[in-house]
Amino acid sequence: MGDEYCEIGFGTGAVKMTPAHDPNDFEVGLRHNLEIIRVLNDDGTVNENGGKYHGMDRYACRKAIVADLEAEGYLVKVEPYSHNVGTCYRCHNDVEPLISAQWFVKMAPLAKEALEVVKDGRIRFVPDRFTKIYNNWMENVHDWCISRQLWWGHQIPAWYCDECGHINVSREDPTKCEKCGCTKLTREEDVLDTWFSSALWPFSTLGWPDLDSKDLQYWYPTTDMVTGYDIIFFWVARMIFSGMEQMKKEPFKTVFIHGLVRDDKGRKMSKSLGNGIDPLEMIDSYGADALRFNLITGNSPGNDMRFYTEKCEAMRNFANKIWNASRYVLMNLTIDETGLPPMDELEIEDKWVLSKLNTLIKEVTENMDAYELGVASAKVYDFIWDTYCDWYIELTKARLYAEDEKSKRNAQKVLVYVLDQFLRLLHPFMPFITEEIWQAIPHEGEFLIKAEWPVYREELSFKAEAAVMESVKNAISAIRARRAEMNVPPSKKAALYVVSSHADTFRQGEGFIKRLAYADQVVICDGDPEGHEDMLCVVTADAKLYIPLSQLIDVEKELARIAKEKENCLRQIAMFEGKLNNEQFVSRAPEKVVADQREKLEKNRALLHQLEESEARLKK
């Protein structure tokens, strides 16, 4: 017979058909009305249809058939052939497809409605690319086999009449056959596919089939369904058509798809590989908040992520950072009230942090509405760590310890207000630590989870003041970075000359620059200061910053130190290059050891480049 299933250009161009032992052959058999002949028993031995091979094990039978073909002169040649063989995930034995009587759900009418609700927009997928995958599955769906030969599960509610063979399906245990009245009935032993009961989850958990259930009426349909892309067909599609069939309404509005969590090598976690991560162990070591934040931050919808315990540790450190910052605020708090000071009493640093917070609220809300959770959490992280902890707390320390009571109280008010607002933004990601801290600070309401989500306030947009503070902050950062490169301790003060066409900007931040850039005096100039040729020059987008080198370091001693470090660095580079150029080392050493050596080589090369740049600057 001829059929398009056969590939003409592969092998002989002809293929045998075994409809009882191959799903594809079964489909071909149905098209051509082929007889379905089963030759294997459930235990893997050949049945009576196998002729003289009856009773033989399947593997022994295959060898016997090849030997018989060769003995009869029918065997032309034997070629190795790679193909997919299903194996049991528990015992790892080969799985043999068999034809058997099963229970099925007719999918054509169910799939039609399930497609319509997605195509007309009543249900949407995020990211949208998964809509195409869903539609493709539902447009090419096969009838669903729902029976399983397992000990555990929901037993199929069907009873066979021992007299007439009629199948009785009933919610209650029947006492007699509905067709012939016989009282001898045998219960179906098969259980339902686990996804069958899972498909009913959106409504069966809410009191269904009681349609008057208050929970069902209130919670069905829900808004969002969150799940992985690997079970869109197994679960999502089946929940949709089950909801349309039983409730006559879609079960949810949005399907939010996330990727899989893989190990640090990118492999799927599995029992066989032994690379699974126990979340309870991670929680014991790093905390539930750190684990949650690790899984969200930097992860985009629908894409897989690699799990690194080092990132969990970093998120624990982030939680500690928030805790310590909150303790600092509480230790310096003399007020028990919420709200901001009057606008005309705000200092420039207050306006800067409030403007940054305002922008954060707007952007994070937009990200959350767009299901960009990884982007939103990263922005909250950056604001807390950098803007609030590293900068605003430092900028207000002088006010907290000054004698000006109004300025002190206003600083406290802004510290608490910003803390309150970012705790609300962070709460969906790190609920435990945020609730604990929020309960300790002045607040309104019973629980943080019930508090209102922050909203953008136009009156808190201070663009001019924010621009000034960014210029000041950039100058401080640039000076501190250069001092760190030169190993100059914070205790070593030096004069600082600021040359900029925006002199007023730096006059407003002069006090911050002096304190945080470790200057004993700040001089704002219109042009390069006298003797600038012998000064260290740091350039930002808004200014040139000059520091007399003689006030920072002994140039000759620094050059000698750099020369010594360069010598040591060159020895390290030569050693690592020698190892990596040795073929025996690279081929025999563990991959991790070789990678570690390469990483150390690159670090030393980068250090050498940095030392050479520092040396060149000092020799100018």
PATORGU-977916 format. One line per field, with one value per residue (C-alpha): residue in one letter; x, y, z. Coordinates in Angstrom, 1 decimal. Layout:
rest [a  ...]
u [X  ...]
v [Y  ...]
w [Z  ...]
END
This chain:
rest [m  g  d  e  y  c  e  i  g  f  g  t  g  a  v  k  m  t  p  a  h  d  p  n  d  f  e  v  g  l  r  h  n  l  e  i  i  r  v  l  n  d  d  g  t  v  n  e  n  g  g  k  y  h  g  m  d  r  y  a  c  r  k  a  i  v  a  d  l  e  a  e  g  y  l  v  k  v  e  p  y  s  h  n  v  g  t  c  y  r  c  h  n  d  v  e  p  l  i  s  a  q  w  f  v  k  m  a  p  l  a  k  e  a  l  e  v  v  k  d  g  r  i  r  f  v  p  d  r  f  t  k  i  y  n  n  w  m  e  n  v  h  d  w  c  i  s  r  q  l  w  w  g  h  q  i  p  a  w  y  c  d  e  c  g  h  i  n  v  s  r  e  d  p  t  k  c  e  k  c  g  c  t  k  l  t  r  e  e  d  v  l  d  t  w  f  s  s  a  l  w  p  f  s  t  l  g  w  p  d  l  d  s  k  d  l  q  y  w  y  p  t  t  d  m  v  t  g  y  d  i  i  f  f  w  v  a  r  m  i  f  s  g  m  e  q  m  k  k  e  p  f  k  t  v  f  i  h  g  l  v  r  d  d  k  g  r  k  m  s  k  s  l  g  n  g  i  d  p  l  e  m  i  d  s  y  g  a  d  a  l  r  f  n  l  i  t  g  n  s  p  g  n  d  m  r  f  y  t  e  k  c  e  a  m  r  n  f  a  n  k  i  w  n  a  s  r  y  v  l  m  n  l  t  i  d  e  t  g  l  p  p  m  d  e  l  e  i  e  d  k  w  v  l  s  k  l  n  t  l  i  k  e  v  t  e  n  m  d  a  y  e  l  g  v  a  s  a  k  v  y  d  f  i  w  d  t  y  c  d  w  y  i  e  l  t  k  a  r  l  y  a  e  d  e  k  s  k  r  n  a  q  k  v  l  v  y  v  l  d  q  f  l  r  l  l  h  p  f  m  p  f  i  t  e  e  i  w  q  a  i  p  h  e  g  e  f  l  i  k  a  e  w  p  v  y  r  e  e  l  s  f  k  a  e  a  a  v  m  e  s  v  k  n  a  i  s  a  i  r  a  r  r  a  e  m  n  v  p  p  s  k  k  a  a  l  y  v  v  s  s  h  a  d  t  f  r  q  g  e  g  f  i  k  r  l  a  y  a  d  q  v  v  i  c  d  g  d  p  e  g  h  e  d  m  l  c  v  v  t  a  d  a  k  l  y  i  p  l  s  q  l  i  d  v  e  k  e  l  a  r  i  a  k  e  k  e  n  c  l  r  q  i  a  m  f  e  g  k  l  n  n  e  q  f  v  s  r  a  p  e  k  v  v  a  d  q  r  e  k  l  e  k  n  r  a  l  l  h  q  l  e  e  s  e  a  r  l  k  k]
u [0.0  1.1  1.0  2.7  3.9  6.7  9.9  10.9  14.5  15.2  16.5  14.7  11.7  9.5  8.5  6.6  3.5  2.7  -0.6  -0.8  2.7  3.4  1.3  2.2  1.5  -1.8  -2.8  -1.8  -3.6  -6.8  -6.5  -6.1  -8.3  -5.4  -5.9  -4.6  -2.6  -1.1  1.9  3.2  1.8  1.8  4.9  6.9  6.7  5.4  1.8  0.0  0.1  3.9  3.9  6.9  8.3  5.3  6.4  9.8  11.0  10.9  14.7  15.4  12.7  14.4  17.7  15.9  14.2  17.4  19.1  16.2  16.3  20.0  19.6  17.0  19.1  16.7  19.0  20.8  22.7  22.5  23.0  23.1  20.3  19.7  16.1  14.1  13.2  11.0  12.2  10.6  11.8  11.8  13.3  14.8  13.5  12.4  8.7  6.8  3.7  0.7  -2.9  -5.3  -8.8  -8.8  -11.2  -11.1  -12.5  -13.7  -11.7  -13.1  -16.1  -14.1  -11.1  -13.4  -14.5  -11.1  -9.6  -12.3  -11.8  -8.1  -8.5  -11.2  -9.0  -11.1  -7.9  -4.4  -1.0  2.0  4.4  2.3  4.5  2.9  -0.5  0.8  2.0  -1.4  -3.4  -1.2  -1.8  -5.6  -5.9  -4.2  -5.5  -6.2  -8.8  -7.6  -6.8  -7.9  -7.5  -4.4  -3.4  -2.2  -3.0  -3.5  -5.8  -9.5  -11.1  -13.2  -16.9  -18.0  -19.4  -19.6  -22.6  -21.6  -24.7  -25.0  -21.7  -23.4  -21.3  -23.0  -21.6  -22.9  -22.1  -23.3  -22.5  -25.2  -27.1  -28.2  -27.6  -29.6  -30.1  -30.9  -31.4  -28.7  -27.3  -23.8  -21.6  -17.8  -16.1  -13.6  -10.2  -8.5  -8.0  -8.3  -5.2  -3.9  -4.4  -8.1  -8.7  -6.2  -8.2  -11.2  -9.1  -10.3  -13.9  -13.8  -11.9  -14.7  -17.6  -18.5  -20.8  -22.9  -23.3  -24.8  -21.6  -20.6  -16.9  -17.6  -19.7  -17.1  -13.8  -14.7  -13.3  -10.1  -7.8  -4.3  -3.0  0.7  2.5  5.4  5.5  6.1  2.5  0.5  -1.2  -1.2  -2.9  -3.7  -5.6  -7.5  -8.5  -9.8  -11.9  -13.1  -14.2  -16.0  -17.7  -18.7  -19.1  -19.8  -17.1  -13.4  -11.6  -9.1  -8.3  -4.5  -2.1  1.3  4.0  7.4  10.4  12.0  14.5  17.7  20.9  24.0  25.0  21.7  20.4  16.8  16.6  15.7  16.0  18.1  20.8  20.6  20.8  17.6  17.5  15.6  13.8  13.5  17.3  17.7  15.2  17.1  20.4  19.3  15.7  12.5  12.7  16.2  15.0  11.9  13.9  16.6  13.9  12.4  15.2  16.8  14.4  12.2  8.8  8.8  12.6  14.5  16.9  19.9  19.9  23.1  23.3  25.7  22.8  20.8  23.6  23.6  19.9  20.4  22.9  20.3  17.8  20.5  21.2  17.5  17.4  20.4  19.2  15.9  17.5  19.6  16.5  14.6  17.6  17.6  13.8  12.3  8.9  5.9  4.1  3.8  3.7  6.1  7.2  5.8  7.2  8.9  10.9  12.4  16.2  17.8  18.7  15.1  13.7  16.3  15.3  11.6  11.9  13.8  11.2  8.4  9.9  10.5  6.8  5.7  8.1  7.6  3.8  4.1  6.4  4.1  1.0  3.0  4.1  7.7  8.4  12.1  12.5  10.4  12.3  15.7  14.6  13.4  16.7  18.8  16.9  17.1  20.7  22.1  19.8  18.5  21.1  24.4  23.4  20.4  21.2  24.7  23.5  21.2  23.6  24.8  21.2  20.3  23.1  22.8  21.2  18.6  15.5  13.3  15.9  16.4  12.6  12.2  15.1  13.4  10.1  11.5  13.6  10.5  8.3  10.7  11.2  7.5  7.0  9.7  8.7  5.3  6.9  9.2  6.4  5.2  8.7  10.0  6.9  8.4  11.1  9.0  6.1  8.4  10.1  6.8  5.3  8.2  8.1  5.4  2.6  -1.2  -3.1  -3.0  -0.9  1.4  -0.2  -3.5  -1.7  -2.4  0.0  2.2  1.0  2.9  2.5  3.2  4.1  7.0  8.7  11.7  13.6  15.9  17.0  17.4  19.7  21.8  22.2  23.0  25.9  27.1  26.8  28.7  31.5  31.7  31.7  34.4  36.7  36.2  36.8  40.1  41.2  40.4  42.5  45.5  44.9  44.3  42.5  39.4  41.3  43.7  42.1  43.0  41.9  39.5  39.1  35.9  36.0  32.5  30.3  27.5  29.1  25.8  25.2  28.3  27.8  24.5  26.3  29.5  28.9  28.2  31.3  33.5  32.2  31.8  34.7  37.1  38.1  39.4  38.3  36.3  37.1  34.8  36.6  35.7  39.0  41.8  43.5  47.1  49.5  46.9  49.6  50.8  47.4  45.3  42.4  39.1  36.6  32.8  30.0  29.7  33.1  36.8  37.9  41.5  43.3  47.0  48.8  51.3  48.4  47.3  50.4  54.1  54.5  57.9  56.7  53.5  55.5  57.7  54.6  53.1  56.4  56.5  52.8  53.5  56.4  54.3  51.5  53.8  55.0  51.4  50.6  53.6  52.7  49.1  50.1  52.6  50.0  47.4  49.9  50.7  48.5  48.8  47.6  44.6  43.6  44.1  43.0  39.3  37.4  36.6  40.3  41.2  38.4  39.6  43.2  41.8  39.8  42.8  44.9  42.3  42.1  45.8  45.9  43.2  45.1  48.3  46.4  45.0  48.5  50.0  47.3  47.9  51.7  51.2  49.0  51.6  54.4  52.7]
v [0.0  3.6  6.3  9.7  8.7  6.7  8.7  7.7  9.0  7.1  3.6  1.4  3.7  1.0  0.4  -2.3  -1.5  -2.7  -0.8  -2.5  -1.5  2.0  5.2  6.4  2.9  2.9  6.1  4.6  1.4  3.4  5.2  1.9  -0.4  -2.6  -5.5  -4.7  -7.7  -7.6  -9.9  -9.0  -9.8  -7.3  -8.9  -8.4  -12.0  -13.0  -14.1  -16.8  -14.6  -15.0  -18.5  -20.5  -17.6  -17.8  -17.4  -16.0  -12.8  -9.8  -9.3  -13.1  -13.1  -10.3  -12.2  -15.4  -13.7  -12.2  -15.6  -17.3  -14.8  -15.3  -19.1  -19.0  -16.7  -13.7  -11.4  -9.0  -6.9  -5.5  -1.8  0.2  2.6  5.4  6.0  7.1  4.4  5.3  4.2  4.0  6.9  4.5  1.2  2.5  -0.5  0.0  0.8  -1.2  0.5  -1.8  -1.6  -1.8  -0.8  2.7  5.6  8.7  12.2  13.4  16.6  18.2  20.0  21.0  22.3  24.5  26.6  26.6  28.1  30.7  32.2  32.7  34.0  36.6  37.9  36.6  34.8  36.1  34.6  36.5  36.4  36.5  34.1  31.2  31.9  30.4  27.3  26.9  27.5  25.0  22.3  22.9  23.0  19.6  18.0  14.2  12.6  12.5  9.1  9.6  6.1  4.9  1.5  2.6  1.7  5.3  7.9  8.7  5.4  5.8  5.8  3.0  -0.5  -3.4  -5.6  -9.2  -10.4  -8.1  -6.2  -2.8  0.0  1.8  5.3  6.8  9.3  6.8  3.1  1.4  -1.6  -3.0  -2.7  0.2  -1.9  -5.4  -5.1  -7.6  -7.0  -8.4  -5.4  -5.1  -1.7  -0.4  -0.7  2.0  5.4  8.9  10.7  13.0  15.9  15.1  16.2  19.0  20.3  20.8  22.7  26.3  25.4  22.0  23.7  26.3  24.1  22.8  21.1  23.2  26.2  28.3  28.0  31.5  30.8  29.6  32.7  35.1  33.6  32.1  33.1  34.3  36.9  35.3  31.8  31.4  28.2  26.9  26.6  22.8  22.2  24.6  21.6  19.2  21.7  25.1  23.9  21.3  23.9  26.1  23.6  22.0  25.5  26.2  22.9  22.8  26.5  27.9  30.6  30.8  30.0  33.0  36.1  35.9  33.0  34.2  31.8  31.4  29.3  26.3  26.6  24.8  23.9  26.1  24.1  24.8  21.2  20.5  19.4  15.7  12.8  10.8  13.6  14.3  18.0  19.1  22.0  21.5  24.8  24.1  23.8  27.1  28.7  27.4  28.7  32.0  32.8  32.5  36.2  35.7  32.5  34.3  37.4  35.1  33.4  36.7  39.2  39.2  36.6  37.4  35.7  32.5  32.0  29.5  30.5  28.9  28.6  29.7  29.5  32.4  34.6  33.4  34.5  37.9  38.3  37.4  40.2  42.5  41.6  42.3  45.6  46.6  45.3  47.3  50.5  50.2  49.7  52.8  54.8  53.5  54.2  57.8  58.3  60.7  61.0  58.7  60.1  59.5  61.9  64.4  67.9  70.9  71.2  74.5  72.9  70.1  70.2  69.5  65.9  65.3  66.5  64.3  61.1  61.9  62.5  59.3  57.4  59.0  57.8  54.4  54.1  55.0  52.6  49.7  50.0  50.0  47.0  45.1  45.8  44.5  41.3  42.4  41.2  40.7  44.2  45.7  43.8  44.9  48.5  48.3  46.5  49.3  52.1  50.5  49.5  52.5  55.5  55.0  53.0  54.2  57.8  59.3  57.9  59.2  62.6  63.1  61.9  65.4  66.7  63.8  64.8  68.6  71.0  72.3  70.5  71.3  70.0  66.9  66.2  66.7  64.3  61.7  62.2  61.8  58.8  57.1  58.1  56.7  53.5  53.0  53.5  51.1  48.5  48.5  48.1  45.3  43.5  41.3  40.0  39.8  39.6  38.5  41.0  43.9  43.1  42.8  46.2  48.0  46.9  48.6  52.0  54.6  53.5  53.6  50.4  46.9  44.9  45.9  43.4  45.4  48.8  50.8  50.5  53.6  56.0  58.6  62.2  65.0  67.4  65.1  65.5  67.8  67.6  70.6  69.5  65.9  67.0  69.0  66.1  63.7  66.0  66.2  62.5  61.7  64.0  62.4  58.9  59.7  61.1  58.2  55.7  57.4  57.6  53.9  53.1  54.9  53.3  56.6  56.2  58.3  59.9  61.5  64.9  67.1  70.3  69.9  72.3  72.1  73.6  73.7  75.9  74.9  76.5  77.0  73.3  72.4  75.3  73.8  70.5  71.9  70.5  67.0  67.0  68.2  65.5  62.5  63.1  63.6  67.1  69.6  72.4  72.8  75.6  76.2  77.9  79.2  77.9  75.5  76.3  77.4  74.4  72.1  70.3  68.7  67.8  64.7  65.4  63.5  64.3  63.9  65.0  68.3  69.2  68.7  67.9  68.7  67.4  68.2  64.9  66.0  66.1  62.6  60.5  60.4  60.0  58.3  55.8  55.1  54.5  52.1  50.3  50.0  48.7  46.0  45.0  44.9  42.5  40.2  40.4  39.5  36.4  35.3  35.8  33.8  31.0  30.7  31.1  28.3  25.9  26.8  26.4  22.9  20.5  17.7  20.0  21.2  17.7  15.9  18.5  18.7  21.2  23.3  23.6  24.7  27.2  28.5  29.0  30.9  33.2  33.9  34.7  37.2  38.8  39.3  40.7  43.2  44.2  44.7  47.0  49.0  49.3  50.5  53.1  54.3  54.4  56.4  59.0  59.5  60.0  62.8]
w [0.0  -0.4  2.3  2.7  6.1  4.5  3.6  0.1  0.5  3.7  3.7  1.2  0.9  2.4  6.0  7.8  9.7  13.3  14.2  17.6  18.7  17.4  17.6  14.1  12.6  14.4  12.6  9.3  10.1  10.7  7.4  5.5  7.6  8.5  10.9  14.4  15.6  19.0  19.5  23.0  26.4  29.3  30.7  27.5  26.2  22.8  22.7  20.6  17.5  17.5  16.1  17.0  19.1  21.4  25.1  24.3  25.9  23.5  23.4  22.9  20.2  18.2  18.2  17.2  14.2  12.9  13.3  11.4  8.6  8.2  8.3  5.5  3.4  3.6  5.6  3.3  5.8  9.4  10.0  13.3  13.5  16.1  17.1  20.1  22.6  25.5  28.9  32.3  34.6  37.6  36.5  33.2  31.2  27.6  27.2  24.5  23.0  23.1  21.9  24.7  25.7  27.3  28.2  26.1  26.1  22.6  22.1  18.9  20.5  23.6  21.6  19.5  22.5  24.1  20.9  20.6  24.1  23.3  19.8  20.8  23.6  26.6  27.7  26.9  27.3  28.7  27.0  23.8  21.9  23.9  22.3  19.0  20.8  22.5  19.3  17.4  20.0  20.2  16.4  16.1  19.2  19.5  21.7  25.3  26.9  30.5  31.9  33.8  35.1  38.5  42.1  43.2  41.8  41.2  40.2  37.0  38.0  35.6  36.3  33.9  34.0  34.3  32.5  29.4  29.4  29.6  31.0  33.8  34.6  37.9  40.6  43.2  43.4  41.3  42.7  39.4  35.7  34.2  31.0  32.1  35.8  36.7  40.2  39.4  38.5  38.4  39.0  36.4  38.0  36.0  37.5  35.9  34.5  37.2  34.8  34.7  38.2  37.8  34.9  37.3  39.9  39.1  40.1  42.0  44.8  45.2  46.0  42.5  41.4  43.8  41.5  44.3  46.4  47.6  47.0  43.5  42.7  44.1  43.0  39.6  37.2  38.7  37.1  36.6  36.2  36.7  35.4  33.4  29.6  29.9  31.1  28.8  27.1  30.1  32.5  31.1  28.0  30.0  32.6  29.9  28.1  31.4  32.6  29.4  29.5  33.1  34.0  30.6  31.3  31.0  34.3  34.2  32.2  31.9  31.7  33.0  31.8  33.6  32.5  34.2  37.1  35.9  37.8  37.5  34.3  32.6  33.0  34.0  37.6  38.0  40.4  38.1  37.8  41.5  40.8  42.5  45.0  48.2  48.8  52.5  52.8  50.9  53.3  56.3  55.0  53.4  54.3  52.4  51.2  49.7  47.9  46.5  45.4  43.8  41.7  40.5  40.0  36.6  35.3  32.3  31.7  29.8  29.9  31.9  34.6  36.2  39.9  41.7  45.5  45.3  44.2  47.1  49.4  47.7  48.2  51.9  52.1  50.5  53.2  55.8  54.2  54.5  58.1  59.1  57.3  59.1  62.5  61.9  61.1  64.1  66.4  65.3  65.4  67.8  66.0  65.9  62.9  59.2  56.3  54.7  55.9  54.1  50.6  51.4  54.3  52.2  51.7  48.3  49.2  50.4  47.0  45.2  47.0  46.8  43.1  42.6  44.7  42.7  39.4  40.9  41.9  38.4  36.6  39.0  38.7  34.9  35.1  37.4  35.2  32.2  34.2  34.1  37.6  37.1  35.9  38.7  41.4  40.0  40.1  43.7  44.6  43.0  44.7  48.1  48.0  46.1  46.4  50.0  51.9  50.2  49.5  51.2  54.7  54.3  53.0  56.1  58.8  59.6  60.0  62.4  64.7  64.3  66.7  64.2  65.5  62.5  60.0  62.2  62.3  58.6  57.8  60.0  58.3  54.9  56.0  57.4  54.4  51.8  53.9  54.2  50.4  49.3  51.8  50.0  46.6  47.9  49.8  46.9  46.5  50.1  52.3  55.6  56.3  54.9  57.1  60.2  59.5  58.6  61.9  63.7  62.0  62.3  59.9  59.3  59.0  60.4  58.0  55.2  52.8  53.2  52.8  49.7  46.8  46.3  43.6  41.5  42.8  40.5  43.3  44.3  40.9  41.6  38.3  38.8  42.4  41.3  38.4  40.8  43.2  40.4  39.3  42.9  43.4  40.2  41.3  44.8  43.2  40.7  43.4  45.8  43.0  42.0  45.7  46.1  43.0  44.6  48.0  49.7  53.0  53.8  56.7  54.3  53.5  50.5  48.8  45.9  43.0  41.0  37.5  35.9  33.8  36.3  39.4  41.1  41.0  42.9  45.3  46.4  47.0  48.4  51.9  50.7  48.4  51.3  53.7  51.4  49.0  52.0  51.1  53.7  51.5  48.3  45.8  42.9  40.0  36.5  35.1  35.8  39.1  39.3  39.3  37.9  35.8  39.0  40.2  39.9  37.5  37.6  34.9  35.0  32.6  34.4  35.8  36.1  39.6  40.6  43.7  44.6  44.3  47.0  49.5  48.7  48.2  48.0  44.2  44.3  46.9  45.0  41.8  43.7  45.0  41.6  40.1  42.8  42.2  38.4  39.0  41.0  38.5  35.6  37.5  38.1  34.4  33.3  35.7  34.5  30.8  31.3  32.7  30.0  27.2  28.5  26.5  29.1  31.9  29.8  28.7  32.0  34.6  35.6  33.5  36.6  37.5  33.9  33.9  37.3  35.9  32.9  35.2  37.4  34.3  33.0  36.4  36.6  33.0  34.0  37.2  35.1  32.7  35.7  37.2  34.0  33.6  37.2  36.6  33.4  35.2  37.9  35.4  33.5]
END
